[in-house]
Amino acid sequence: MGFAEHSTPETRGKQEMHELVRATFAALEEAELGDLVLDLRDRVFAHDPDQLLETTIENGVCQWSFKPMVELMLRHVLDLAANDRIPAHERRLEIPAAIELAGF
């Protein structure tokens, strides 16, 4: 067996996933909705990775991504948190509702 047979596949997608989570948490903090960071962490990220992530390996490349509903929910939460045209008290209701609607 040669080196190539034991090498770790290239991984893609992890950085993008990390950036989406970081941006979502930062938007919540900036909107003074930091308590919802804990809610998101406890309700979503406490689940097993198999419930949140998909991985595929093709041509020696391991592609990581959030499951579609998880990514959709995170992007929606990010958009809500960053939208200062919506009053904070409404965002405080809408964000947990989005998390609930996503199944968490």
C-alpha positions as CSV (number, residue, x, y, z in Angstrom):
1,M,0.0,0.0,0.0
2,G,1.3,3.4,-1.0
3,F,1.0,6.8,0.7
4,A,-2.0,7.7,-1.4
5,E,-4.0,4.8,-0.1
6,H,-3.7,6.1,3.5
7,S,-3.9,9.8,2.8
8,T,-6.8,11.9,4.2
9,P,-9.1,13.2,1.6
10,E,-9.3,16.9,0.9
11,T,-12.1,18.4,2.9
12,R,-14.3,21.2,1.6
13,G,-17.3,23.0,3.1
14,K,-16.1,23.2,6.7
15,Q,-15.0,26.8,6.5
16,E,-18.3,27.9,4.9
17,M,-20.2,26.1,7.6
18,H,-18.1,27.7,10.3
19,E,-18.6,31.2,8.7
20,L,-22.4,30.8,8.6
21,V,-22.6,29.8,12.2
22,R,-20.2,32.6,13.2
23,A,-22.1,35.2,11.2
24,T,-25.4,34.0,12.7
25,F,-24.1,34.2,16.3
26,A,-22.5,37.6,15.6
27,A,-25.7,39.0,14.1
28,L,-27.7,37.8,17.1
29,E,-25.2,39.4,19.5
30,E,-25.1,42.7,17.5
31,A,-28.9,42.8,17.6
32,E,-28.8,42.4,21.4
33,L,-30.4,39.0,21.1
34,G,-27.5,37.1,22.7
35,D,-29.8,34.9,24.7
36,L,-31.0,33.4,21.4
37,V,-27.4,32.3,20.7
38,L,-27.8,30.0,23.8
39,D,-31.2,28.9,22.5
40,L,-29.8,28.1,19.1
41,R,-26.8,26.3,20.6
42,D,-29.0,24.2,23.0
43,R,-31.8,23.5,20.6
44,V,-29.8,22.9,17.4
45,F,-26.1,22.3,18.0
46,A,-26.7,19.9,20.9
47,H,-27.9,17.3,18.4
48,D,-25.7,14.6,16.9
49,P,-23.7,15.7,13.9
50,D,-25.6,13.1,11.8
51,Q,-28.7,15.1,12.3
52,L,-27.1,18.4,11.2
53,L,-24.5,17.5,8.6
54,E,-24.1,15.7,5.3
55,T,-20.8,14.5,4.0
56,T,-20.0,13.0,0.6
57,I,-16.7,11.8,-0.8
58,E,-16.2,12.1,-4.5
59,N,-12.9,11.9,-6.4
60,G,-11.0,12.0,-3.2
61,V,-12.7,15.1,-1.9
62,C,-14.8,15.1,1.2
63,Q,-17.6,17.7,1.0
64,W,-19.2,18.8,4.2
65,S,-22.5,20.7,4.4
66,F,-25.4,21.4,6.7
67,K,-28.5,19.4,5.9
68,P,-30.8,21.7,3.8
69,M,-33.3,22.5,6.6
70,V,-30.5,23.4,9.0
71,E,-28.8,25.7,6.5
72,L,-32.1,27.3,5.6
73,M,-32.9,27.9,9.2
74,L,-29.5,29.4,10.0
75,R,-29.7,31.7,7.0
76,H,-33.2,32.8,8.0
77,V,-32.1,33.4,11.6
78,L,-29.1,35.4,10.3
79,D,-31.4,37.5,8.0
80,L,-33.9,38.1,10.8
81,A,-31.3,39.1,13.4
82,A,-29.6,41.5,10.9
83,N,-32.9,43.1,9.8
84,D,-33.2,46.2,12.0
85,R,-36.4,47.2,10.2
86,I,-38.2,44.5,12.2
87,P,-38.6,45.5,15.9
88,A,-36.4,43.6,18.3
89,H,-39.4,42.2,20.2
90,E,-40.8,40.7,16.9
91,R,-37.4,39.2,16.0
92,R,-37.2,37.7,19.5
93,L,-40.5,35.8,18.7
94,E,-39.7,35.0,15.0
95,I,-36.3,33.4,15.6
96,P,-37.4,30.7,18.1
97,A,-40.4,30.1,15.8
98,A,-38.0,29.5,12.8
99,I,-36.0,27.1,14.9
100,E,-39.1,25.3,15.9
101,L,-40.4,25.2,12.4
102,A,-37.1,23.6,11.3
103,G,-37.8,20.8,13.7
104,F,-35.6,21.8,16.7
